[in-house]
Structure formats: C-alpha cells, structure tokens
C-alpha cells in the first residue's frame, strides 16, 4: 500500500532538488559570465601594462606574469619580446579581439591589440585555470545544499507528520464509534481540506441511519400487524378442533388468512419503496400507462362488486420511480374499490398544468370525516379501527404508503370530499421537475 507520507516526502524533496539544480545551473552560467568579464578586464590591464613599458622603452622581463599567462610583442612583424612560456611564432590573429587557441596540448584564451601602426601585443591565459575558478565557485555553492538535503528531508517528514494529524484524529474518532452510532461528525473540528471527506461521511451515515431505521420499522410493522391475525387464527383453529359444524368457522378462517395475506403484501410494498428511497430508479414515467395497467390488474375485483370505474384525462411524462408510482396508484384504486359499495362509481382523472401533473381518485363510498384527514396517513391508523362503518377490514397501511411515495417524489397529497360522487376524493400533485424528497 502506497504511503501518502512517503509520497509527499519524495515529491517535495524532488522538487527541492530540481529547484536547486536549476538554481545551480543558473548560478553556473552567471559565474561564467562574471568570470569572463573578470578575465577580460585582466587581459586589458595586462596589455595596458605592456604598452606602458614599451612606450617608456623599459626592459620587459619574461616572467612578468604568472605561469598560466603568456605574452608576445610584435613590431613590424618581428617578435621583439615574449614570456618564457610563449612560442616564437605569432600566437593569435592581431585584430583587437578575444580568441580561443590550442597550444602545447592546452586550451588558451587570447587577446590581441595594436598600440600603434608598427607594434602589437598578444596576451593569453590558460582556459583550464579559468574553468577551475568557475567550478570552485559553483562547488562552494552546491556542497552546502547537498549537506543540508538529509536535514531538509527530516524536517519535511516532521512537517508532513504534523500536517496529517487531523486525518489521524478523524481515523481515531471513527475507530472509537459504536457500530450503531450514525450521528454526523462536526465539520468545525477539521481543516477545510477534510471538509468534503467529512461531508461525504456524514451523508453516508445519514443514508445508513435511514436504511437501519427502515429495517427497524419494517420489523416492528410486521410484528405489530401479523400478531393480531395470527392470534385470531390460533383461536379459530382451536375452535375448529372442538366443533362439529365447521362451515362458518372455515369462512372466518379464510377471511383471517386473506387479511393476513393483504397485510403482508402491503408491508412488503412499503418495505421495498422504503429501501428504494435513496436508490430510486428515476426515469421518465407515463402516469397514464401506469394507471391503466393498475386498473387492468384490479378489474376482476372491481367487476366482482359490479362497480363502474373510469379513467379520463391526459398528462405528460415526468421524472419518477415507476415501481413506487405503481404502488401509489394501486393503493388509491384498491382503497376506492374496497370502501365503495356494490354498484358504486370510481373515477380516476389525470390533468396537466405548467408545473404539475395532477392525479385525482374519487369514489362514491362513505368517505372520511374531515377531522380525520391528517391521521389516516399514519401507519396502522384506521377510522373507527376494525369497527369501520364500511364493514371492510384493513391494515391501515394503504394511505401511509401513498403518503410515503408522494414524499419520495416531492409531491403533495390532498384529501377532500367528492362533490361529484359524494365519497372521498384524493388528489396528488407531482412536480414536473425532480424535487429532492424529504422523509
């Protein structure tokens, strides 16, 4: 596993070394230029000294300069004076300029100047002395840097270690958490570079908390809802074992089994919608097609009660979860059919506005008192309990599921009295643009 600390140390040291190398290279070039200027000045000074001696008619000694320097004095193309290490032939062109020449297996830098029409001076210096001087300057600058690099590496390592303290603190905080602790981390305690990471962790904690809460609710709902029919089933089974005529008891037993099956189906539907709330498969949904399919699936049940159902209107597509919308429509239509008496009427109307898509389900059943509108969307709540005036037994989950799906889609749910049919009217307004859900 690659270490961030080692990676940063190597990277920073590499950048420092590269920067020092570039600086040293630049310094070397500057040293060359400075040394070149200095040597040129020395050439001018030495040629001026020789010119002064010639004009004063003084004797010019052969060892006037160091061994690394030589000179020649020419007059009317005759060599009249030279240093001991200079050749007896013209060493360089006489053109008042600097040149590089090879002599005695060495590289020499020369300068020639005419002091009058008959007399010329040639001065030369070994180039290796010049290069050695530049290298000496460069080494004096580089060697301290090389010595300080290990110390710099240790300092960088310590600084990075200190800089990574917030990350270690975060890891320590997470390691000490209980498995069921999904509370958010405090953003104020961490540097801004870690804020996106902490925010992502908090988002993950929230989703995990919701998922665990959904599981807890499902377990509680299942235990709560199945306990009563199972207990009643045990009683009926006991009675069946004691009585000779069991036809009535068998009918009651069948009703209990049907009720328990319906409760299980609704619990499973709510559970799946709950699990999908953070991973909803959002697509462009056609509510007309979804509603038509649901009515077709429930038509046998509706026809058995000789009820009349009508689907009218048109609407455009909108972003939503097709499965959740099917569960919503199924519960609305099923509830309407369940609580509407035989020969009753159910209407499903779809309409389209600039911002919303409206789904309205009305029936000719007994309806719900206005004072109960806010409570019927609570889980397991039924108006009148099992003594509902319709005589229909239910689980109290249908409208709770409807309310849950509306929140999933950022929609609005309205309950009212149907002026046209006299029963309950339920209206859902879906936004045409995706709205974040609020559970």
C-alpha positions as CSV (number, residue, x, y, z in Angstrom):
1,X,0.0,0.0,0.0
2,X,1.4,3.3,-1.0
3,X,2.1,5.8,1.8
4,X,0.9,9.3,1.4
5,X,3.6,10.5,3.8
6,X,6.5,8.8,1.8
7,X,5.0,10.1,-1.4
8,X,4.9,13.7,-0.2
9,X,8.4,13.5,1.2
10,X,9.8,12.1,-2.1
11,X,7.8,14.6,-4.1
12,X,8.8,17.6,-2.1
13,X,12.5,16.6,-1.9
14,X,12.5,16.0,-5.7
15,X,11.0,19.5,-6.2
16,X,13.6,21.0,-3.9
17,X,16.5,19.1,-5.6
18,X,15.2,20.1,-9.1
19,X,14.9,23.7,-7.9
20,X,18.4,23.7,-6.5
21,X,19.8,22.1,-9.7
22,X,18.1,24.8,-11.8
23,X,19.4,27.5,-9.5
24,X,22.9,26.0,-9.5
25,X,22.8,25.8,-13.3
26,X,21.7,29.4,-13.5
27,X,24.4,30.3,-11.0
28,X,27.0,28.5,-13.0
29,X,26.0,30.5,-16.1
30,X,26.2,33.7,-14.1
31,X,29.6,32.7,-12.7
32,X,30.8,32.0,-16.2
33,X,29.7,35.4,-17.3
34,X,31.2,37.1,-14.2
35,X,34.5,35.2,-14.6
36,X,34.6,36.0,-18.3
37,X,34.2,39.7,-17.5
38,X,36.9,39.5,-14.8
39,X,39.3,37.7,-17.2
40,X,38.7,40.2,-20.0
41,X,39.4,43.0,-17.5
42,X,42.7,41.3,-16.6
43,X,43.6,41.0,-20.3
44,X,43.0,44.7,-20.7
45,X,45.0,45.6,-17.6
46,X,48.0,43.4,-18.7
47,X,48.0,44.6,-22.2
48,X,47.9,48.2,-20.9
49,X,50.9,47.4,-18.6
50,X,52.9,46.0,-21.5
51,X,52.0,49.1,-23.6
52,X,53.3,51.4,-20.9
53,X,56.6,49.5,-20.6
54,X,57.1,49.7,-24.4
55,X,56.3,53.4,-24.5
56,X,58.8,54.0,-21.7
57,X,61.5,52.0,-23.5
58,X,61.9,49.8,-20.4
59,X,63.1,46.2,-20.4
60,X,60.2,43.7,-20.3
61,X,61.1,40.6,-18.2
62,X,60.0,37.2,-19.4
63,X,58.5,36.3,-16.1
64,X,56.4,39.4,-15.8
65,X,53.2,37.4,-15.3
66,X,52.3,34.0,-13.7
67,X,53.0,30.7,-15.5
68,X,49.4,30.5,-16.6
69,X,49.8,33.7,-18.6
70,X,52.0,34.4,-21.7
71,X,52.6,37.4,-23.9
72,X,54.2,38.4,-27.2
73,X,55.2,41.8,-28.5
74,X,55.5,42.2,-32.2
75,X,56.9,45.2,-34.1
76,X,57.0,45.4,-37.9
77,X,56.1,41.7,-37.9
78,X,59.1,40.9,-35.8
79,X,58.9,39.3,-32.3
80,X,60.8,41.8,-30.1
81,X,59.7,40.3,-26.7
82,X,57.9,37.4,-25.2
83,X,57.3,35.5,-21.9
84,X,59.3,32.4,-21.2
85,X,56.3,30.1,-21.9
86,X,55.3,31.8,-25.2
87,X,56.2,30.4,-28.7
88,X,58.3,32.3,-31.1
89,X,55.6,32.4,-33.8
90,X,52.5,34.6,-34.0
91,X,50.3,33.1,-31.3
92,X,46.9,34.6,-32.4
93,X,45.5,36.9,-35.0
94,X,46.0,40.6,-34.3
95,X,42.6,42.1,-34.6
96,X,41.9,43.8,-31.2
97,X,39.6,40.9,-30.1
98,X,39.4,37.8,-28.0
99,X,40.1,34.3,-29.3
100,X,40.4,30.6,-28.2
101,X,43.5,28.8,-29.5
102,X,45.2,25.4,-28.9
103,X,48.8,25.5,-27.8
104,X,51.0,22.9,-26.1
105,X,48.0,20.5,-25.8
106,X,46.1,23.0,-23.8
107,X,43.3,25.5,-24.5
108,X,44.2,29.2,-24.2
109,X,42.2,32.4,-24.3
110,X,44.0,35.2,-26.1
111,X,43.6,38.9,-26.5
112,X,45.5,41.0,-29.2
113,X,45.7,44.7,-29.6
114,X,47.6,47.2,-31.8
115,X,49.2,50.0,-29.8
116,X,50.4,51.8,-32.9
117,X,50.8,51.1,-36.6
118,X,54.1,49.1,-36.1
119,X,53.6,47.5,-32.6
120,X,51.1,44.8,-31.4
121,X,50.6,42.9,-28.2
122,X,49.3,39.4,-27.7
123,X,48.3,38.2,-24.2
124,X,47.0,34.7,-23.4
125,X,45.8,32.7,-20.4
126,X,45.2,29.0,-19.9
127,X,41.5,28.3,-20.1
128,X,41.6,25.5,-17.6
129,X,42.5,27.9,-14.8
130,X,39.5,30.0,-15.8
131,X,37.2,26.9,-15.7
132,X,38.7,25.8,-12.4
133,X,37.9,29.1,-10.9
134,X,34.3,28.9,-12.0
135,X,33.9,25.3,-10.8
136,X,35.3,26.3,-7.4
137,X,32.7,29.0,-7.1
138,X,30.0,26.5,-8.1
139,X,31.1,23.8,-5.7
140,X,31.2,26.2,-2.8
141,X,27.6,27.0,-3.6
142,X,26.4,23.4,-4.2
143,X,28.2,21.4,-1.4
144,X,26.3,23.1,1.5
145,X,23.0,22.4,-0.3
146,X,23.9,18.7,-0.6
147,X,24.8,18.5,3.0
148,X,21.6,20.1,4.1
149,X,19.3,17.8,2.0
150,X,19.1,15.0,4.6
151,X,18.2,17.5,7.3
152,X,15.7,19.1,5.0
153,X,14.2,15.6,4.4
154,X,13.8,15.1,8.1
155,X,12.2,18.5,8.6
156,X,9.8,17.8,5.7
157,X,8.9,14.4,7.2
158,X,8.1,16.0,10.5
159,X,6.0,18.8,9.0
160,X,4.0,16.3,6.9
161,X,3.5,14.1,10.0
162,X,2.1,17.1,11.9
163,X,0.0,18.1,8.9
164,X,-1.6,14.7,8.7
165,X,-2.6,14.9,12.4
166,X,-6.2,15.9,11.5
167,X,-6.5,12.7,9.3
168,X,-5.2,10.5,12.2
169,X,-7.6,12.3,14.5
170,X,-10.5,11.5,12.2
171,X,-9.5,7.9,11.9
172,X,-9.2,7.6,15.7
173,X,-12.7,9.2,16.1
174,X,-14.2,6.7,13.6
175,X,-12.5,3.7,15.2
176,X,-14.0,4.6,18.6
177,X,-17.5,4.9,17.4
178,X,-20.1,2.3,18.2
179,X,-21.5,0.2,15.4
180,X,-24.9,1.8,15.7
181,X,-23.7,5.4,16.1
182,X,-24.6,7.3,12.9
183,X,-24.5,10.8,14.3
184,X,-22.8,13.3,12.0
185,X,-19.3,14.5,12.5
186,X,-18.6,18.1,13.5
187,X,-17.1,19.9,10.5
188,X,-15.7,22.7,12.6
189,X,-13.0,20.4,14.1
190,X,-11.3,19.7,10.8
191,X,-9.3,21.7,8.3
192,X,-11.1,22.8,5.1
193,X,-9.3,20.2,3.0
194,X,-11.0,17.4,5.0
195,X,-14.5,19.1,4.9
196,X,-15.5,17.3,1.7
197,X,-14.5,14.0,3.1
198,X,-16.3,14.6,6.4
199,X,-19.4,15.8,4.5
200,X,-19.3,12.6,2.4
201,X,-19.0,10.5,5.6
202,X,-22.0,12.4,7.2
203,X,-24.0,11.7,4.0
204,X,-23.1,8.1,4.3
205,X,-24.0,8.0,8.0
206,X,-27.4,9.6,7.2
207,X,-28.2,7.0,4.5
208,X,-27.1,4.1,6.7
209,X,-29.2,5.5,9.6
210,X,-32.2,5.7,7.2
211,X,-31.6,2.2,6.0
212,X,-31.4,0.8,9.5
213,X,-34.5,2.8,10.6
214,X,-36.4,1.3,7.6
215,X,-35.4,-2.2,8.7
216,X,-36.4,-1.5,12.3
217,X,-39.8,0.0,11.1
218,X,-40.4,-3.0,8.8
219,X,-39.7,-5.5,11.6
220,X,-41.9,-3.5,14.0
221,X,-44.7,-3.2,11.4
222,X,-44.5,-6.9,10.6
223,X,-44.6,-7.9,14.2
224,X,-47.4,-5.5,15.0
225,X,-49.6,-6.3,12.0
226,X,-49.2,-10.0,11.9
227,X,-49.6,-10.6,15.7
228,X,-53.3,-10.0,15.7
229,X,-54.4,-12.2,12.8
230,X,-52.0,-14.9,13.9
231,X,-53.6,-14.9,17.4
232,X,-57.1,-15.0,15.9
233,X,-56.0,-17.8,13.5
234,X,-54.9,-19.8,16.5
235,X,-58.2,-19.3,18.3
236,X,-60.2,-20.3,15.2
237,X,-58.1,-23.4,14.7
238,X,-58.7,-24.3,18.3
239,X,-62.5,-23.8,17.9
240,X,-62.5,-25.9,14.7
241,X,-61.0,-28.7,16.6
242,X,-63.8,-28.6,19.2
243,X,-66.9,-28.1,17.0
244,X,-68.6,-30.5,14.6
245,X,-70.1,-27.9,12.2
246,X,-67.2,-26.0,10.9
247,X,-68.5,-24.2,7.8
248,X,-68.9,-20.8,9.5
249,X,-65.6,-21.1,11.2
250,X,-63.9,-22.1,8.0
251,X,-65.3,-18.9,6.4
252,X,-64.0,-16.8,9.2
253,X,-60.7,-18.6,9.0
254,X,-60.5,-17.8,5.3
255,X,-61.1,-14.1,6.0
256,X,-58.4,-14.0,8.5
257,X,-55.9,-15.6,6.1
258,X,-56.9,-13.2,3.4
259,X,-56.5,-10.2,5.7
260,X,-53.0,-11.5,6.8
261,X,-52.0,-12.0,3.1
262,X,-53.1,-8.5,2.3
263,X,-51.2,-7.1,5.3
264,X,-48.0,-9.0,4.2
265,X,-48.3,-7.6,0.7
266,X,-48.7,-4.1,1.9
267,X,-45.8,-4.4,4.3
268,X,-43.6,-5.8,1.6
269,X,-44.6,-3.0,-0.8
270,X,-43.9,-0.3,1.8
271,X,-40.6,-2.0,2.7
272,X,-39.4,-2.1,-0.9
273,X,-40.4,1.5,-1.5
274,X,-38.6,2.5,1.7
275,X,-35.4,0.7,0.6
276,X,-35.5,2.4,-2.8
277,X,-35.9,5.8,-1.4
278,X,-32.1,6.5,-1.5
279,X,-31.6,4.5,-4.7
280,X,-34.8,5.2,-6.7
281,X,-34.7,4.3,-10.3
282,X,-35.7,7.7,-11.6
283,X,-36.9,7.6,-15.2
284,X,-39.5,9.5,-17.3
285,X,-42.8,7.9,-16.2
286,X,-46.1,7.9,-18.0
287,X,-48.8,8.0,-15.4
288,X,-51.5,7.2,-17.9
289,X,-49.8,3.8,-18.7
290,X,-49.2,3.1,-15.1
291,X,-52.8,3.8,-14.1
292,X,-54.2,1.8,-17.0
293,X,-52.1,-1.2,-16.0
294,X,-53.2,-1.0,-12.4
295,X,-56.9,-0.7,-13.3
296,X,-56.4,-3.8,-15.6
297,X,-54.8,-5.8,-12.8
298,X,-57.6,-4.9,-10.3
299,X,-60.5,-5.1,-12.8
300,X,-61.7,-8.5,-11.8
301,X,-62.0,-7.4,-8.2
302,X,-63.9,-4.2,-9.3
303,X,-66.2,-6.1,-11.7
304,X,-67.0,-8.6,-8.9
305,X,-68.6,-5.8,-7.0
306,X,-70.3,-4.5,-10.2
307,X,-68.5,-1.2,-9.8
308,X,-68.0,1.3,-12.6
309,X,-64.5,2.8,-13.0
310,X,-63.5,5.5,-15.5
311,X,-60.1,6.8,-16.4
312,X,-60.1,10.2,-18.1
313,X,-57.6,13.0,-19.0
314,X,-54.1,13.3,-20.4
315,X,-50.7,14.2,-19.0
316,X,-47.1,14.4,-20.0
317,X,-44.2,12.3,-18.6
318,X,-42.3,13.3,-15.5
319,X,-39.3,12.0,-13.6
320,X,-40.2,9.3,-11.0
321,X,-39.8,5.8,-9.8
322,X,-42.1,3.6,-11.8
323,X,-42.5,0.9,-9.1
324,X,-43.3,3.4,-6.4
325,X,-45.8,5.1,-8.6
326,X,-47.5,1.8,-9.4
327,X,-47.7,1.1,-5.6
328,X,-49.3,4.5,-5.0
329,X,-51.9,4.1,-7.8
330,X,-52.7,0.6,-6.8
331,X,-53.4,1.6,-3.2
332,X,-55.5,4.5,-4.2
333,X,-57.7,2.5,-6.7
334,X,-57.8,-0.6,-4.4
335,X,-58.9,1.5,-1.4
336,X,-61.5,3.3,-3.5
337,X,-62.9,-0.1,-4.7
338,X,-62.7,-1.7,-1.2
339,X,-64.7,1.1,0.5
340,X,-67.1,1.7,-2.3
341,X,-70.3,-0.4,-2.1
342,X,-71.5,-2.6,-4.9
343,X,-72.8,-0.8,-8.0
344,X,-70.6,2.2,-6.9
345,X,-68.6,4.6,-9.1
346,X,-64.9,5.3,-9.1
347,X,-63.3,7.9,-11.3
348,X,-59.6,8.4,-12.0
349,X,-58.7,11.8,-13.6
350,X,-55.3,12.9,-14.9
351,X,-54.6,16.5,-15.8
352,X,-51.6,18.5,-16.9
353,X,-50.6,22.1,-15.9
354,X,-47.5,24.2,-16.4
355,X,-45.7,23.0,-13.3
356,X,-47.6,19.9,-12.0
357,X,-49.3,16.7,-13.1
358,X,-52.5,16.0,-11.2
359,X,-53.8,12.6,-10.2
360,X,-57.3,12.6,-8.7
361,X,-59.2,9.5,-7.5
362,X,-62.8,9.8,-6.4
363,X,-65.4,7.3,-5.2
364,X,-69.0,7.0,-4.1
365,X,-68.2,5.3,-0.8
366,X,-68.8,6.6,2.7
367,X,-65.8,8.9,2.7
368,X,-63.7,10.1,5.7
369,X,-64.6,12.8,8.2
370,X,-62.6,16.0,7.5
371,X,-61.2,15.8,11.1
372,X,-59.5,12.5,10.3
373,X,-57.7,13.7,7.1
374,X,-54.4,14.3,8.9
375,X,-54.4,11.0,10.7
376,X,-55.4,8.5,8.0
377,X,-51.9,8.7,6.5
378,X,-50.3,7.4,9.8
379,X,-49.2,3.8,9.8
380,X,-51.9,1.4,11.1
381,X,-54.4,4.1,11.7
382,X,-58.0,3.3,10.6
383,X,-61.0,5.5,11.1
384,X,-63.0,3.6,13.7
385,X,-60.4,0.9,13.9
386,X,-61.7,-2.6,13.0
387,X,-65.2,-1.3,13.5
388,X,-65.1,0.9,10.4
389,X,-68.6,1.8,9.2
390,X,-68.0,0.2,5.8
391,X,-67.5,-3.2,7.4
392,X,-64.3,-3.6,5.5
393,X,-61.3,-4.9,7.4
394,X,-57.9,-3.4,6.6
395,X,-54.4,-2.9,7.9
396,X,-54.2,0.9,8.0
397,X,-51.1,0.9,5.7
398,X,-52.6,1.9,2.3
399,X,-52.7,5.7,2.7
400,X,-49.5,5.6,4.7
401,X,-47.8,4.0,1.7
402,X,-49.4,6.7,-0.6
403,X,-48.1,9.4,1.7
404,X,-44.6,7.9,1.7
405,X,-44.4,7.7,-2.2
406,X,-45.6,11.3,-2.5
407,X,-42.8,12.5,-0.3
408,X,-40.4,10.4,-2.3
409,X,-41.4,12.3,-5.4
410,X,-41.6,15.7,-3.7
411,X,-45.4,15.7,-4.5
412,X,-48.3,17.0,-2.5
413,X,-51.2,14.9,-1.1
414,X,-54.7,16.4,-0.6
415,X,-57.8,14.7,0.8
416,X,-61.3,16.2,0.4
417,X,-65.0,15.4,0.0
418,X,-66.0,14.5,-3.6
419,X,-68.7,16.9,-4.6
420,X,-69.5,14.8,-7.7
421,X,-69.7,11.3,-6.2
422,X,-70.2,12.0,-2.5
423,X,-67.4,9.9,-1.2
424,X,-63.7,10.5,-0.7
425,X,-61.5,12.5,-3.2
426,X,-57.7,12.0,-3.1
427,X,-55.5,14.3,-5.2
428,X,-51.8,14.0,-5.7
429,X,-49.8,16.8,-7.4
430,X,-46.5,15.7,-8.9
431,X,-43.9,18.3,-9.9
432,X,-42.7,18.1,-13.5
433,X,-39.2,18.7,-12.4
434,X,-37.3,16.4,-9.9
435,X,-37.6,17.6,-6.3
436,X,-35.4,16.2,-3.5
437,X,-37.5,14.0,-1.2
438,X,-37.9,14.8,2.4
439,X,-38.6,11.7,4.6
